[in-house]
Amino acid sequence: MSVMLLVVEQDENQMKYLPAIRKNTNLGFSEIKKRIGNGSPIMECNLFKDDEDDARLKKLINELINVGAKIRLFDGELVKNKEVSVEYLMNRFDRYKEIQKQNEMLDDLMYGED
């Protein structure tokens, strides 16, 4: 499993992003502002470990995009060659969901439906 890091780029509209970030991360406003200013991740998520965390990450990404935030995603560490696109992350979620579905179908075939 990999850790996805979500970074919000600083701009003049960051006040619009604060409520969505606070709601989804439980960080205080001053901590959120500090992380945005430093280019630090506002959220770290261990992908596919907890469905609730995955859903929270997807929800936050969608909310930030909808209010015009510029976000950056990194797979594991904050280095240029580890940056991934939102499309890449959403494809990973979709692939994971499809694999889970296939595994359930195989289990049903092998062990019968209980």
C-alpha positions as CSV (number, residue, x, y, z in Angstrom):
1,M,0.0,0.0,0.0
2,S,1.1,3.5,-0.7
3,V,0.7,6.8,1.1
4,M,-0.9,9.5,-0.9
5,L,0.1,13.1,0.0
6,L,-2.3,16.0,-0.8
7,V,-0.8,19.4,-1.2
8,V,-2.7,22.6,-1.9
9,E,-0.8,25.3,-3.7
10,Q,-1.0,28.8,-2.1
11,D,-2.9,31.5,-3.9
12,E,-5.0,34.5,-3.1
13,N,-8.2,32.5,-2.7
14,Q,-7.1,30.1,0.1
15,M,-9.8,31.3,2.4
16,K,-12.3,29.5,0.2
17,Y,-10.5,26.2,0.8
18,L,-10.2,26.3,4.5
19,P,-13.7,25.1,5.4
20,A,-13.5,22.0,3.2
21,I,-10.0,21.2,4.4
22,R,-11.0,21.6,8.1
23,K,-14.1,19.5,7.7
24,N,-12.2,16.6,6.1
25,T,-8.9,16.7,8.0
26,N,-9.9,18.1,11.5
27,L,-6.8,20.4,11.3
28,G,-7.1,23.9,12.8
29,F,-7.2,26.9,10.5
30,S,-3.8,28.1,11.5
31,E,-2.3,24.7,10.9
32,I,-4.0,24.5,7.5
33,K,-2.6,28.0,6.5
34,K,0.8,27.0,7.7
35,R,0.8,23.8,5.7
36,I,-0.4,25.6,2.5
37,G,2.3,28.3,3.0
38,N,5.0,25.7,3.5
39,G,3.9,23.4,0.7
40,S,3.4,20.7,3.2
41,P,0.7,18.0,2.8
42,I,-2.7,18.9,4.3
43,M,-3.7,15.2,4.2
44,E,-1.9,11.9,4.1
45,C,-3.8,8.8,3.3
46,N,-2.7,5.1,3.3
47,L,-4.5,4.0,0.2
48,F,-6.7,0.9,0.4
49,K,-6.1,0.4,4.1
50,D,-9.4,2.0,5.3
51,D,-12.3,2.6,2.9
52,E,-13.4,5.6,5.1
53,D,-10.0,7.3,4.7
54,D,-10.1,6.7,0.9
55,A,-13.6,8.2,0.7
56,R,-12.5,11.2,2.7
57,L,-9.5,11.8,0.4
58,K,-11.7,11.5,-2.7
59,K,-14.3,13.9,-1.2
60,L,-11.7,16.5,-0.2
61,I,-10.1,16.4,-3.7
62,N,-13.4,16.9,-5.4
63,E,-14.4,19.7,-3.0
64,L,-11.1,21.5,-3.5
65,I,-11.3,21.2,-7.3
66,N,-14.9,22.5,-7.2
67,V,-13.8,25.7,-5.4
68,G,-10.9,26.2,-7.7
69,A,-8.0,25.0,-5.6
70,K,-4.8,23.9,-7.3
71,I,-3.8,20.6,-5.8
72,R,-0.8,18.3,-6.1
73,L,-0.7,14.7,-5.3
74,F,2.4,12.7,-4.4
75,D,2.9,9.0,-4.0
76,G,4.9,8.4,-0.9
77,E,7.1,11.5,-0.8
78,L,7.2,15.1,-1.8
79,V,9.6,14.8,-4.8
80,K,8.9,15.8,-8.4
81,N,9.1,12.3,-9.8
82,K,6.6,11.0,-7.3
83,E,3.9,13.5,-8.3
84,V,0.7,11.9,-9.8
85,S,-2.4,13.3,-11.4
86,V,-5.9,13.3,-10.0
87,E,-6.9,11.0,-12.9
88,Y,-4.2,8.5,-12.0
89,L,-5.4,8.4,-8.4
90,M,-9.0,8.0,-9.4
91,N,-8.0,5.2,-11.8
92,R,-6.3,3.5,-8.9
93,F,-9.4,3.7,-6.8
94,D,-11.5,2.3,-9.7
95,R,-9.0,-0.6,-10.3
96,Y,-8.9,-1.4,-6.7
97,K,-12.7,-1.5,-6.5
98,E,-12.8,-3.7,-9.6
99,I,-10.2,-6.1,-8.1
100,Q,-12.3,-6.4,-4.9
101,K,-15.4,-7.2,-6.9
102,Q,-13.5,-9.9,-8.9
103,N,-12.1,-11.4,-5.7
104,E,-15.6,-11.6,-4.2
105,M,-16.9,-13.3,-7.4
106,L,-14.0,-15.8,-7.2
107,D,-14.6,-16.4,-3.5
108,D,-18.3,-17.0,-4.3
109,L,-17.4,-19.5,-7.0
110,M,-14.8,-21.3,-4.9
111,Y,-16.6,-21.4,-1.6
112,G,-20.2,-20.8,-2.5
113,E,-22.4,-18.0,-1.4
114,D,-23.0,-18.0,2.3
